[in-house]
Amino acid sequence: QVQLVQSGGGLVQAGGSLSVSCAASGRTLANYAMGWFRQTPGKEREFVAGINWSGSATLYSDSVKGRFVASRDIPKNTVYLQMNRLKSEDTGVYYCARSRVLSPAPGGSDAADYDSWGPGTQVTVSS
């Protein structure tokens, strides 16, 4: 049982940077892989990035690889997504999620592997 609270995001011009964070309340995330997804109206939820339980391994979708960086601060019980060189197609609501797969691997692209989701944070990139 965990609640995820998100912050960050906002509005930026193409080429700029934004970050989003995801903090757990009441329970540590230290033993869980985490993932980031995004969604826009009328489109399917899209995997963005994953990070393993220690923060030592990450996984990125091809569309964001080389631009986005996932990290985590275990003492603060928080995961982060730094988004650089943003494009208009990066616009959407970004969700963090906790993986239910007990593995040292990063959170993967299958949404069915996640058992807890944050409320979402809006990211808007203007051209």
C-alpha positions in Angstrom: 0.0 0.0 0.0 1.5 3.3 -1.1 0.5 6.7 -2.4 2.6 8.5 -5.0 2.7 12.3 -5.0 4.0 14.1 -8.1 5.4 17.6 -8.7 7.2 19.5 -11.3 6.4 19.7 -15.0 5.0 22.9 -16.6 5.4 24.8 -19.8 8.6 25.2 -21.9 9.6 26.0 -25.4 11.0 23.3 -27.6 14.6 22.6 -26.8 14.2 23.5 -23.2 14.2 21.3 -20.1 11.8 20.3 -17.4 11.7 17.8 -14.6 9.1 15.8 -12.7 9.4 14.1 -9.4 7.5 11.4 -7.6 7.5 10.9 -3.9 6.0 8.0 -1.9 4.1 8.7 1.3 4.1 6.3 4.2 6.2 3.5 2.6 9.6 3.1 1.2 10.2 2.6 -2.5 13.7 1.2 -1.9 12.7 -2.4 -2.9 10.7 -1.5 -6.0 11.5 -0.8 -9.6 9.7 2.3 -10.9 8.5 3.5 -14.3 7.5 6.7 -16.1 4.7 6.8 -18.6 3.0 9.6 -20.5 -0.4 10.0 -22.1 -2.2 12.5 -24.3 -6.0 12.6 -25.1 -7.0 10.1 -27.7 -3.7 8.2 -27.5 -2.5 5.1 -25.7 -0.4 5.4 -22.6 3.3 5.3 -23.6 6.3 4.0 -21.7 9.0 6.6 -21.2 11.6 5.3 -18.8 12.3 2.8 -16.0 14.7 2.6 -13.1 15.6 -0.3 -10.9 15.3 -0.5 -7.1 18.8 0.9 -6.4 19.0 3.5 -9.2 21.9 1.7 -10.8 20.1 0.7 -14.0 17.7 2.5 -16.3 15.7 1.8 -19.4 14.4 4.4 -21.9 12.1 4.4 -24.9 13.7 5.1 -28.2 11.9 8.4 -28.5 13.5 9.8 -25.4 16.8 8.0 -25.2 19.7 10.5 -25.0 17.4 13.3 -23.8 15.7 12.1 -20.6 17.4 10.9 -17.5 15.7 8.9 -14.7 17.1 8.9 -11.2 16.1 8.3 -7.6 17.0 9.4 -4.1 16.3 6.4 -1.8 16.6 8.4 1.5 14.1 10.9 0.2 11.9 8.1 -1.1 11.7 10.0 -4.4 12.2 9.2 -8.1 12.9 11.9 -10.8 12.7 12.3 -14.5 14.9 15.0 -16.0 13.7 15.9 -19.5 16.1 17.8 -21.8 15.9 19.0 -25.4 12.2 18.7 -25.2 10.1 18.4 -28.4 6.4 19.3 -29.0 5.6 15.5 -29.2 6.8 15.1 -25.6 3.7 17.0 -24.5 1.4 15.0 -22.2 0.5 14.0 -18.7 3.4 12.1 -17.1 2.8 9.4 -14.6 5.1 7.6 -12.2 4.3 4.0 -11.3 5.6 1.3 -9.0 6.4 -2.1 -10.5 5.1 -5.2 -8.9 7.7 -7.3 -10.6 10.3 -8.4 -7.9 13.5 -8.0 -9.9 16.6 -5.8 -9.9 15.9 -4.8 -13.5 14.4 -1.4 -14.3 10.7 -1.0 -14.6 9.6 -2.2 -18.1 7.3 -1.0 -20.8 4.3 -3.2 -19.9 1.8 -1.2 -17.9 0.4 -4.4 -16.5 3.6 -4.8 -14.5 2.7 -1.8 -12.3 0.5 -1.9 -9.2 0.5 1.8 -8.1 0.2 5.0 -10.1 0.8 8.6 -9.4 -1.8 11.3 -10.2 0.1 12.6 -13.2 1.9 15.9 -14.0 1.3 18.0 -17.0 4.2 18.7 -19.4 3.6 21.1 -22.3 6.2 21.9 -24.9 5.5 24.7 -27.4 7.0 24.8 -30.8 
